[in-house]
Amino acid sequence: MTQFLPPNLLALFAPRDPIPYLPPLEKLPHEKHHNQPYCGIAPYIREFEDPRDAPPPTRAETREERMERKRREKIERRQQEVETELKMWDPHNDPNAQGDAFKTLFVARVNYDTTESKLRREFEVYGPIKRIHMVYSKRSGKPRGYAFIEYEHERDMHSAYKHADGKKIDGRRVLVDVERGRTVKGWRPRRLGGGLGGTRRGGADVNIRHSGRDDTSRYDERPGPSPLPHRDRDRDRERERRERSRERDKERERRRSRSRDRRRRSRSRDKEERRRSRERSKDKDRDRKRRSSRSRERARRERERKEELRGGGGAGDMAEPSEAGDAPPDDGPPGELGPDGPDGPEEKGRDRDRERRRSHRSERERRRDRDRDRDREHKRGERGGERGREEARGGGGGGQDNGLEGLGNESRDMYMESEGGDGYLAPENGYLMEAAPE
């Protein structure tokens, strides 16, 4: 395929010329011939310097030794500076120290952003202030973090000294003390090796965080790195304060959750009560309708049974026990009938009035009336059965024994005239059943 390419493209695939062979300029190291063989240092020992004429060896300084040397030099320089400043330090002749020393309050650990007006507002609560002197750096002009407050009365200074220590101003707790430079003999500030503070002694387990009022000489020689008692008290107090705040927050949240649950339960309880009241009202309406329908059905079946018995009884002997077995009205004694008989209009009107009054009564009264009516019907049936049996015995042998002497009034009415009529009443539901074909 490539043979069909043009010559200029075929020239790109042509091989290069072979590399020509050139003889080496010199022999390789392993091919060279050494005239003198290798030897030791014995021939050159006589050329060494005499050890007696050599200088003694010098020892170099290690890194730890150099750091320790610098630290000692720094401490020595600082001691010299402190001694020089102590000779020049005189608080009684200081032009910046003005006013009465026994009315002046020293405030340290002040926030660098705190202003003089802020300090005045915070410390005027203890009494009227005469002068406030905040200390600034001479080189940078920035605040040094402490100030002197002079009160008009000494009792106000003592009140601030007692109550203002540890007060938080602009997020920092200040240290409050009296002015000891002009009131305590032999007093030296901390920058000159004195003072009461111990916040620059070492690590966090050694530094002192108290207000400088206690004597710290007893803390100079401590057996171990254990923290100070007052520092433990401050830490424990702070921890207890945080725990109390957390407990208050938890209790507040718990009360809120309880109130929410209580409201939710009360709403659900009210809703359940409304639902139950609706269901009870529906059940009452349903029971009322059912009782009214039962009473109407009972009255209808009673009328049909009485009409059937009246129509199928004729003048036979079977009608006498049924008529005699009907219960008398409530007004007359047992065994006597009313003026219009058991099916008269007065009896029907009395039943209608009784049903109307019963529908308007409460559930308890209706239940009591229903029990009373049931007992009355039972007694009426027993009286009617006894009357029928007595009449059957007194009529002699001419009466027809149909086997109904042991039944009550209702049972006898249902089973009576089963041969003479077109059907009979079933005891289960009270409906008229057809007679069996012969």
C-alpha positions as CSV (number, residue, x, y, z in Angstrom):
1,M,0.0,0.0,0.0
2,T,2.9,2.4,0.8
3,Q,4.5,1.9,-2.5
4,F,1.8,4.0,-4.1
5,L,2.7,7.0,-2.0
6,P,4.5,9.9,-3.6
7,P,8.3,10.2,-3.3
8,N,8.2,13.0,-0.8
9,L,6.1,10.9,1.6
10,L,8.2,7.8,1.0
11,A,11.3,9.8,2.0
12,L,9.8,10.1,5.5
13,F,9.8,6.3,6.0
14,A,13.4,5.8,4.6
15,P,15.9,4.5,7.3
16,R,18.8,6.6,8.4
17,D,22.5,5.9,7.6
18,P,24.3,3.6,10.0
19,I,26.5,5.1,12.7
20,P,30.1,5.0,11.8
21,Y,32.6,3.2,14.1
22,L,35.2,5.4,15.7
23,P,38.1,4.1,17.9
24,P,38.1,5.2,21.6
25,L,40.4,8.0,22.6
26,E,41.8,6.2,25.7
27,K,41.5,3.0,27.5
28,L,38.8,2.1,29.9
29,P,39.7,2.2,33.7
30,H,39.8,-1.6,33.9
31,E,42.0,-1.8,30.8
32,K,44.6,0.6,32.0
33,H,47.8,-0.8,33.4
34,H,48.9,0.6,36.8
35,N,52.6,0.9,37.3
36,Q,52.4,1.4,41.1
37,P,50.0,-0.8,43.2
38,Y,47.8,0.5,46.0
39,C,49.3,0.8,49.5
40,G,48.4,1.9,53.1
41,I,49.2,5.0,55.0
42,A,52.3,3.7,56.6
43,P,54.6,5.6,54.3
44,Y,52.9,8.9,55.2
45,I,53.1,8.6,59.0
46,R,56.3,10.5,59.2
47,E,54.6,13.4,57.5
48,F,52.0,13.8,60.4
49,E,52.3,16.6,62.9
50,D,53.7,15.9,66.4
51,P,50.8,15.6,69.0
52,R,52.9,17.5,71.5
53,D,52.9,20.5,69.2
54,A,49.0,20.3,68.4
55,P,46.6,22.6,70.3
56,P,44.1,21.1,72.7
57,P,40.6,20.2,71.3
58,T,37.7,22.7,71.9
59,R,34.2,21.6,73.1
60,A,31.2,23.0,71.2
61,E,28.1,24.4,73.1
62,T,24.9,22.3,72.8
63,R,21.5,23.7,72.1
64,E,20.2,23.2,75.6
65,E,23.2,24.8,77.1
66,R,22.9,27.8,74.8
67,M,19.2,28.3,75.8
68,E,20.0,28.0,79.5
69,R,22.8,30.6,79.1
70,K,20.5,33.1,77.4
71,R,17.8,32.6,80.1
72,R,20.3,33.3,82.9
73,E,21.5,36.4,81.1
74,K,18.0,37.6,80.7
75,I,17.2,37.1,84.4
76,E,20.4,39.0,85.3
77,R,19.5,41.9,83.1
78,R,16.0,42.0,84.5
79,Q,17.3,42.1,88.0
80,Q,19.6,44.9,87.2
81,E,16.7,46.9,85.7
82,V,14.4,46.2,88.7
83,E,17.1,47.4,91.1
84,T,17.5,50.6,89.0
85,E,13.8,51.2,88.9
86,L,13.4,50.5,92.6
87,K,15.8,53.3,93.4
88,M,13.8,55.7,91.3
89,W,10.3,54.5,92.3
90,D,8.6,56.7,94.9
91,P,4.7,56.5,94.9
92,H,4.3,59.5,97.3
93,N,6.1,61.8,94.8
94,D,4.5,60.4,91.7
95,P,2.7,63.3,89.8
96,N,0.1,60.8,88.4
97,A,-0.9,59.6,91.9
98,Q,-3.3,62.4,93.0
99,G,-6.1,62.6,95.6
100,D,-6.6,60.8,98.9
101,A,-5.1,57.3,98.9
102,F,-7.6,56.0,101.4
103,K,-10.5,56.9,99.1
104,T,-8.9,55.5,96.0
105,L,-9.9,52.1,94.5
106,F,-7.7,50.0,92.3
107,V,-9.5,48.2,89.4
108,A,-7.5,45.7,87.3
109,R,-8.2,43.2,84.5
110,V,-10.4,45.7,82.8
111,N,-11.4,45.1,79.2
112,Y,-9.3,47.1,76.7
113,D,-12.5,48.4,75.0
114,T,-14.0,49.6,78.3
115,T,-14.3,53.4,78.4
116,E,-14.1,55.8,81.4
117,S,-17.8,56.6,81.2
118,K,-18.6,52.9,81.3
119,L,-16.5,52.5,84.5
120,R,-18.2,55.5,86.0
121,R,-21.6,54.0,85.3
122,E,-20.7,50.7,86.8
123,F,-19.0,52.0,90.0
124,E,-21.3,55.0,90.7
125,V,-23.8,52.7,92.3
126,Y,-21.6,52.5,95.4
127,G,-21.3,56.3,95.8
128,P,-20.3,59.5,94.1
129,I,-17.0,59.4,92.2
130,K,-14.6,62.3,92.4
131,R,-12.0,61.2,89.7
132,I,-11.2,58.2,87.5
133,H,-7.6,57.8,86.2
134,M,-7.2,55.1,83.5
135,V,-3.6,54.1,82.8
136,Y,-2.3,54.1,79.1
137,S,0.9,52.9,77.6
138,K,3.4,55.8,77.0
139,R,4.8,54.3,73.8
140,S,1.6,53.1,72.0
141,G,-1.1,55.1,73.8
142,K,-3.2,52.0,74.3
143,P,-4.9,51.2,77.7
144,R,-3.0,49.0,80.1
145,G,-6.1,47.3,81.5
146,Y,-6.3,48.9,85.0
147,A,-7.5,52.2,86.5
148,F,-7.8,54.1,89.8
149,I,-11.1,55.4,91.0
150,E,-11.3,58.0,93.7
151,Y,-14.6,58.3,95.7
152,E,-15.7,61.4,97.6
153,H,-16.3,59.3,100.8
154,E,-14.2,56.6,102.3
155,R,-17.2,54.4,103.2
156,D,-18.2,54.3,99.5
157,M,-14.7,53.0,98.6
158,H,-15.0,50.3,101.3
159,S,-18.5,49.3,99.9
160,A,-17.1,49.0,96.4
161,Y,-14.1,47.1,97.7
162,K,-16.4,44.6,99.4
163,H,-19.1,44.1,96.7
164,A,-17.5,45.0,93.3
165,D,-14.8,42.3,93.2
166,G,-15.5,39.9,90.4
167,K,-18.0,42.1,88.7
168,K,-18.3,41.4,84.9
169,I,-17.8,44.5,82.8
170,D,-17.8,44.1,79.0
171,G,-17.4,40.4,79.3
172,R,-14.5,40.3,81.7
173,R,-14.5,40.0,85.5
174,V,-12.6,42.8,87.1
175,L,-10.3,42.6,90.1
176,V,-10.9,45.3,92.8
177,D,-8.4,46.2,95.5
178,V,-7.4,49.2,97.6
179,E,-4.5,51.4,96.5
180,R,-1.6,49.8,98.3
181,G,1.3,51.9,96.9
182,R,0.7,54.9,99.3
183,T,-1.1,53.0,102.1
184,V,1.1,49.9,102.7
185,K,4.7,50.5,103.9
186,G,7.4,48.7,101.9
187,W,4.9,47.9,99.1
188,R,6.3,47.1,95.6
189,P,4.3,46.6,92.4
190,R,4.4,43.4,90.6
191,R,6.5,44.7,87.8
192,L,9.2,45.4,90.5
193,G,9.0,42.0,92.1
194,G,6.1,42.6,94.5
195,G,2.3,42.5,94.3
196,L,-0.2,40.0,95.4
197,G,-1.1,38.4,92.1
198,G,0.2,35.1,90.9
199,T,-1.1,34.8,87.4
200,R,2.5,34.8,85.9
201,R,4.0,32.1,88.0
202,G,3.6,29.2,85.5
203,G,1.0,27.1,83.9
204,A,-2.7,26.9,84.6
205,D,-2.2,24.6,87.6
206,V,0.1,27.1,89.3
207,N,-1.4,30.5,88.5
208,I,-3.5,32.2,91.1
209,R,-6.9,33.7,90.1
210,H,-8.0,35.2,93.4
211,S,-8.4,39.0,93.9
212,G,-5.1,39.5,95.7
213,R,-6.6,40.1,99.1
214,D,-5.2,36.9,100.8
215,D,-1.6,36.3,101.8
216,T,0.0,34.2,99.1
217,S,3.2,33.4,101.1
218,R,1.6,30.1,102.1
219,Y,1.2,29.1,98.5
220,D,4.8,29.7,97.5
221,E,5.9,26.2,98.7
222,R,3.4,23.8,97.4
223,P,3.9,20.0,97.6
224,G,2.6,19.4,94.1
225,P,0.9,20.9,91.1
226,S,-2.6,20.7,92.7
227,P,-4.7,23.8,92.2
228,L,-5.4,26.2,95.1
229,P,-8.4,25.9,97.3
230,H,-9.9,29.2,96.4
231,R,-9.3,28.4,92.7
232,D,-11.2,25.1,93.2
233,R,-14.0,27.0,94.9
234,D,-14.2,29.5,92.0
235,R,-14.2,26.6,89.5
236,D,-16.7,24.6,91.5
237,R,-18.9,27.7,91.9
238,E,-18.8,28.4,88.1
239,R,-19.5,24.8,87.4
240,E,-22.4,24.7,89.8
241,R,-23.7,27.9,88.2
242,R,-23.6,26.4,84.7
243,E,-25.2,23.2,85.9
244,R,-28.0,25.2,87.6
245,S,-28.6,27.2,84.5
246,R,-28.7,23.9,82.4
247,E,-31.1,22.4,85.0
248,R,-33.3,25.5,84.8
249,D,-33.3,25.3,81.0
250,K,-34.2,21.6,81.1
251,E,-36.9,22.2,83.7
252,R,-38.3,25.0,81.7
253,E,-38.3,22.8,78.5
254,R,-39.9,20.0,80.6
255,R,-42.6,22.3,81.8
256,R,-43.3,23.5,78.3
257,S,-43.5,19.9,77.0
258,R,-45.8,19.0,79.9
259,S,-48.0,22.0,79.2
260,R,-48.1,21.1,75.5
261,D,-48.9,17.4,76.3
262,R,-51.6,18.6,78.8
263,R,-53.2,20.8,76.2
264,R,-53.0,18.1,73.6
265,R,-54.5,15.6,76.0
266,S,-57.2,18.0,77.0
267,R,-58.1,18.7,73.4
268,S,-58.1,15.0,72.7
269,R,-60.2,14.4,75.8
270,D,-62.7,17.1,74.8
271,K,-62.9,15.7,71.3
272,E,-63.4,12.2,72.8
273,E,-66.1,13.5,75.1
274,R,-67.9,15.3,72.3
275,R,-67.7,12.1,70.2
276,R,-69.1,10.0,73.1
277,S,-71.8,12.5,73.8
278,R,-72.8,12.4,70.1
279,E,-72.7,8.6,70.2
280,R,-74.8,8.6,73.4
281,S,-77.3,11.0,71.9
282,K,-77.5,8.8,68.8
283,D,-77.9,5.7,70.9
284,K,-80.6,7.3,72.9
285,D,-82.5,8.4,69.8
286,R,-82.1,4.9,68.4
287,D,-83.3,3.2,71.6
288,R,-86.2,5.7,71.8
289,K,-87.2,4.9,68.2
290,R,-86.7,1.1,68.9
291,R,-88.9,1.3,72.0
292,S,-91.5,3.3,70.3
293,S,-91.6,0.9,67.4
294,R,-91.7,-2.1,69.8
295,S,-94.6,-0.5,71.7
296,R,-96.5,0.2,68.5
297,E,-95.8,-3.3,67.3
298,R,-96.8,-4.8,70.6
299,A,-100.0,-2.8,70.6
300,R,-100.8,-3.8,67.0
301,R,-100.2,-7.5,67.8
302,E,-102.3,-7.2,70.9
303,R,-105.2,-5.7,68.9
304,E,-104.9,-8.3,66.2
305,R,-104.9,-11.1,68.8
306,K,-107.9,-9.7,70.6
307,E,-109.8,-9.2,67.3
308,E,-108.9,-12.8,66.3
309,L,-110.0,-14.2,69.6
310,R,-113.2,-12.1,69.6
311,G,-114.0,-13.2,66.1
312,G,-113.2,-16.9,66.4
313,G,-114.4,-17.6,69.9
314,G,-118.2,-17.4,69.2
315,A,-120.5,-18.5,72.0
316,G,-118.6,-21.7,72.9
317,D,-117.2,-22.7,76.2
318,M,-113.7,-21.8,74.9
319,A,-114.4,-18.1,75.0
320,E,-115.3,-18.1,78.7
321,P,-111.8,-18.9,80.1
322,S,-110.2,-16.3,77.8
323,E,-112.7,-13.7,78.7
324,A,-112.4,-14.6,82.4
325,G,-108.6,-14.8,82.1
326,D,-108.1,-11.2,80.9
327,A,-106.6,-9.0,83.5
328,P,-108.9,-6.4,85.1
329,P,-107.9,-2.8,84.9
330,D,-105.7,-1.2,87.5
331,D,-108.7,0.5,89.3
332,G,-110.8,-2.5,90.2
333,P,-110.0,-5.5,92.4
334,P,-108.9,-8.8,90.8
335,G,-111.8,-10.8,89.3
336,E,-114.0,-7.8,88.4
337,L,-114.1,-6.0,85.0
338,G,-114.4,-2.3,84.3
339,P,-117.5,-0.7,82.9
340,D,-116.4,-1.0,79.3
341,G,-114.5,-4.3,79.6
342,P,-110.8,-4.8,79.1
343,D,-110.9,-3.5,75.5
344,G,-113.0,-0.4,76.3
345,P,-112.1,3.1,75.1
346,E,-111.0,4.2,78.6
347,E,-108.4,1.4,78.7
348,K,-107.1,2.4,75.2
349,G,-106.9,6.1,76.2
350,R,-105.1,5.3,79.4
351,D,-102.5,3.2,77.5
352,R,-102.0,6.0,75.0
353,D,-101.5,8.6,77.7
354,R,-99.2,6.3,79.6
355,E,-97.1,5.8,76.4
356,R,-97.0,9.6,75.7
357,R,-95.9,10.3,79.3
358,R,-93.3,7.5,79.1
359,S,-91.8,8.9,76.0
360,H,-91.1,12.3,77.7
361,R,-89.5,10.9,80.8
362,S,-85.8,10.3,81.4
363,E,-84.0,7.1,80.8
364,R,-84.0,6.1,84.4
365,E,-87.8,6.7,84.8
366,R,-88.6,4.9,81.6
367,R,-86.5,1.9,82.9
368,R,-88.3,2.0,86.3
369,D,-91.7,2.2,84.6
370,R,-90.8,-0.6,82.3
371,D,-89.9,-2.9,85.2
372,R,-93.1,-1.9,87.1
373,D,-95.2,-2.6,84.0
374,R,-93.5,-6.0,83.6
375,D,-94.2,-6.9,87.2
376,R,-97.8,-5.7,86.8
377,E,-98.4,-7.7,83.6
378,H,-96.9,-10.8,85.3
379,K,-99.2,-10.4,88.3
380,R,-102.2,-9.7,86.1
381,G,-101.4,-12.9,84.1
382,E,-101.2,-15.0,87.3
383,R,-104.5,-13.6,88.6
384,G,-106.2,-14.3,85.3
385,G,-104.9,-17.9,85.3
386,E,-106.2,-18.5,88.8
387,R,-109.6,-17.0,87.9
388,G,-109.9,-19.2,84.8
389,R,-109.0,-22.4,86.7
390,E,-111.6,-21.6,89.3
391,E,-114.3,-21.1,86.7
392,A,-113.3,-24.3,84.9
393,R,-113.6,-26.2,88.1
394,G,-117.0,-24.6,89.1
395,G,-118.6,-25.3,85.7
396,G,-118.7,-29.1,86.2
397,G,-117.9,-31.7,83.7
398,G,-119.7,-29.9,80.9
399,G,-116.7,-27.6,80.4
400,Q,-114.2,-28.6,77.7
401,D,-110.8,-29.4,79.1
402,N,-108.3,-28.1,76.5
403,G,-105.2,-28.3,78.7
404,L,-104.7,-24.6,79.2
405,E,-105.3,-24.4,83.0
406,G,-101.6,-24.2,83.8
407,L,-100.9,-21.4,81.3
408,G,-101.1,-17.7,81.9
409,N,-103.3,-15.2,80.3
410,E,-101.0,-14.4,77.3
411,S,-100.1,-18.0,76.7
412,R,-103.7,-19.1,76.8
413,D,-104.7,-16.3,74.4
414,M,-102.1,-17.4,71.9
415,Y,-102.9,-21.1,72.0
416,M,-106.7,-20.8,72.4
417,E,-109.0,-21.6,69.6
418,S,-106.4,-23.3,67.5
419,E,-108.9,-26.0,66.3
420,G,-111.9,-23.7,65.7
421,G,-110.1,-20.8,63.8
422,D,-108.2,-20.5,60.6
423,G,-104.8,-20.6,62.3
424,Y,-102.9,-20.1,65.5
425,L,-100.5,-17.6,67.0
426,A,-96.8,-18.7,67.2
427,P,-95.3,-18.3,70.6
428,E,-91.9,-17.2,69.2
429,N,-93.0,-14.0,67.4
430,G,-96.8,-13.7,68.0
431,Y,-97.7,-13.8,64.3
432,L,-100.8,-15.6,63.0
433,M,-99.9,-19.0,61.5
434,E,-102.0,-21.2,59.3
435,A,-103.4,-24.4,60.6
436,A,-102.0,-27.7,59.4
437,P,-104.2,-29.4,56.8
438,E,-106.0,-32.5,58.0
